Amino acid sequence: AEFTVLCCGGGNAAQVATGLFAVRYKTIAVSFFADEAAKWKDALGDAEFELTTPGGGVMKSKPKDITNDPSVAKDADLILLVVPSFAHGEYFEKFAPYMKPGTIVATMPARSGGDILFASKLGDKAKDMIFCGFETLPWACRFTEWGKKATILGTKNNILAAVTPVSATKKALAKLQGLLGVNPQVLESPNNLGISLRNPGMIVHPGVMYGRWSPESWDGNPKDEAPLFYQGVDDFTETVLTGMTDEVQLLCRKMEEVAQGLDMKDACTLKQWYLDCYDGQMKDTSSLKACMNTNAAYDGLKHPCKEVDGKFMPDLKYRYLAEDIPTGLCFAKGLAEIVGLETPTIDKVMKWGQECIGLEIMVDGKMTGKDLAKTRAPQGMGITTLEASWSNLVAVLGH
Ligand code: NAI
């Protein structure tokens, strides 16, 4: 049968990916969100989807179908999730009964703990499947006419991806490279734990929000303007970010101790991540703060705010907290707790952040809150001991 790709989601990234893949492959767009699939199918009608690439060229293509029917997974060779990570679980769960052995399921960006979530949603079937986590999205992209036209603003030169089980890496990454085209170059990362603990969003987003809006630094009064997000990182915010990234580094060293042979080389510090990803775009790389303040790619980006009577209040329910705490920071904090590592800076950010997003995750510094199952904390996916996590890790790492 013809190689079949499911491209999941309906936002900027999913529309771009669908447009790109449908040029060369039988591609079915799937969205489970509200009536998005029907709306998209309607919007496109008989027309072709138009994708504008950075050079100005226009690619036209037509997905085979746009649907909310999970049974299309029965013919899928490759399923790509290009939706915010809080939606991943729903796709895994709905596709699970239909997926055939050997299906490659990739998430971009994976955020943290995606492999463990996949294993927990797929149950016995997980061992016959191939999971791939990408560190980020390859494109900066926006739809220009919803459902009909989109633009790729920029494409990354390379992008890291890890495969579970590790033995399927070559095969899966070759397929995914074929799908993405020449750019970005997909680089092999040793394991999904490295992708999980590399996740820059879990540090940057909650950390910068805390640095600006927690009671430690803000009096609660509206601001005249929405502050700059990256260029506005000050000394205090830098100490928060450094505290968090250093705690994740301690966790990496601890995991290497626990799991002999575990390669955590890609789970680098936040500063190293900037050097890896934005080389040449930062005027000053002498410190983490300088990297963030002088990165041209971040020029003018502001804090998420809501306007109230001409002044600005922070949007503390924005995805910088609502996505990056549950599917990022919770994974790191939960794993740290399992291996007995203290994380005072992460704890302080979590304690403040969970109240902002109305979740009870951590209670008295422990991962025991009633909303734990809504997060990627290992504890929320049924893993609470080192033995359980270790046997699971062995399985997911393919050791
Ligand atoms: P988006 O905000 O356009 O995605 C919206 C889509 O998410 C909706 O169309 C729907 O399919 C799904 N969705 C929203 N709320 C939902 C809910 N309650 N339940 C289930 N599904 C829901 O996001 P975009 O731009 O497509 O990005 C996707 C991911 O890629 C995000 O994690 C984003 O942070 C990341 N990313 C995006 C970049 C870009 O240039 N667009 C650049 C780098 C990363």
Residues whose N, C-alpha, C, O or C-beta is under 5 A from the ligand:
A	BS01	NAI	G9 G10 G11 N12 A13 A14 S31 F33 V82 V83 P84 S85 A87 M108 P109 L137 W139 A140 C141
